[in-house]
Amino acid sequence: MTAKPLLLASSSPYRKALLERLHIPFTCASPDIDETPKPGENGEELAVRLAEEKATALADRYPGHLIIGSDQVAQLEDGTLLAKPGNHEKACQQLAACSGQSVLFLTGLALMDADTGSTWSVCEPFRVHFRTLEKEDIDQYLSVEQPYDCAGSFRMEGLGIALFKGFEGRDPNSLVGLPLIALVDLLKEQKIYPLSIAYRSSRRD
């Protein structure tokens, strides 16, 4: 077992499913924060700040825990930031803006010790090259998956893969919302070793 229990500061089923792949015991809780960008804040600053604020929001409620916060923003080539669309109309606008473009997805990741407030943060970049999308392509895709809770208006783990012609980055999990490679790095710095934990658990089973 880990020295301190892990808490995922998210209600996202996508992030939960990703973290389960590491075979580390954890619980989930939903943070309540304002995700509005601050004036002059760039994509990396926003992603990291929100990840840290998600962890901070739960620290008082979960003493003794290591809290994982994560948040993602998408950035067009002109610097425009794309958040979660929330509805069909905004999703159509986002995908039309992404058509034929290279879009940079920035995923902020924070690991916080709830007792000390010590926080370790990184930003994981991942670039997506979109195909040229016709209006019919966009309408058909959104009708099938309705990804209105996803930054950039797609689900990479589903049909969204049909929207892309290429990727650049070290960890495609970051597109789903939780960069596992970077997370393993942070956990190991805190003496938490996913492979050892998974091995011991399998031997007990």
Secondary structure, 3 states (H helix, E strand, C coil): CCCCCEEEECCCHHHHHHHHCCCCCEEEECCCCCCCCCCCCCHHHHHHHHHHHHHHHHHCCCCCCEEEEEEEEEECCCCCEECCCCCHHHHHHHHHHHCCCEEEEEEEEEEEECCCCCEEEEEEEEEEEECCCCHHHHHHHHHHHCCCCCCCCCCCCCHHHHHEEEEECCCCHHHHCCCHHHHHHHHHHCCCCHHHHHHHHHHHC
